[in-house]
């Protein structure tokens, strides 16, 4: 049972017209699913990345749960992220966008365990000022067409929640690039999930709630 302090805090976060207990419970279950499937993935259950994508979609994208519970939460940009304003400044100086003609980028470090396994690290620059969720989702991940939002959407729609006849252009592209023996989008979905889980745990701890 929530004590009075927790209810008052949750009320200030959620607003007067939202079911406090349901929103907090939904967040708890989603975070538990995220954490559990990240663990399963690292234990060798590769298919768990699909469940991770579903939870990311629920938390961040489709009537997203996170801003309903933590309205002012912000997230760190990708390594090397160039804002639209900065890109416009560079475009005026050089005559073209720095992103023009970009085929593929990988804004992260890759670590190898010596046993054929690998993982994406330092995908987000936690030294920089965090940005709003919508801007964060619309960052170019692999190129200008494949943003964070688009990757989560493609995996969720085409591989996890549905089984369509064919992949979309995002997955056709990402499946053409391998990291060791795995399609690169698999590793990135897991890395995004790990980052989001860490940030949510930190935010909840700072705000003094007992969601998890």
Secondary structure, DSSP 8 states (H G I E B T S, - for coil): ---HHHHHHHHHHH-TTS-HHHHHHHHHHHHHHHHHHHHHHHTT-TTHHHHHHHHHIIIIISS-HHHHHSTT--B--BTT---HHHHHHHHHHHSS-TTTT------SEEEE-SSS-EEEE--B-TTS--B-HHHHHTSBSSSSS-BHHHHHHHHIIIIIS---SS--HHHHHHTTSEETTEEHHHHHHHHHHHHHHHHHHHHHHHHT----
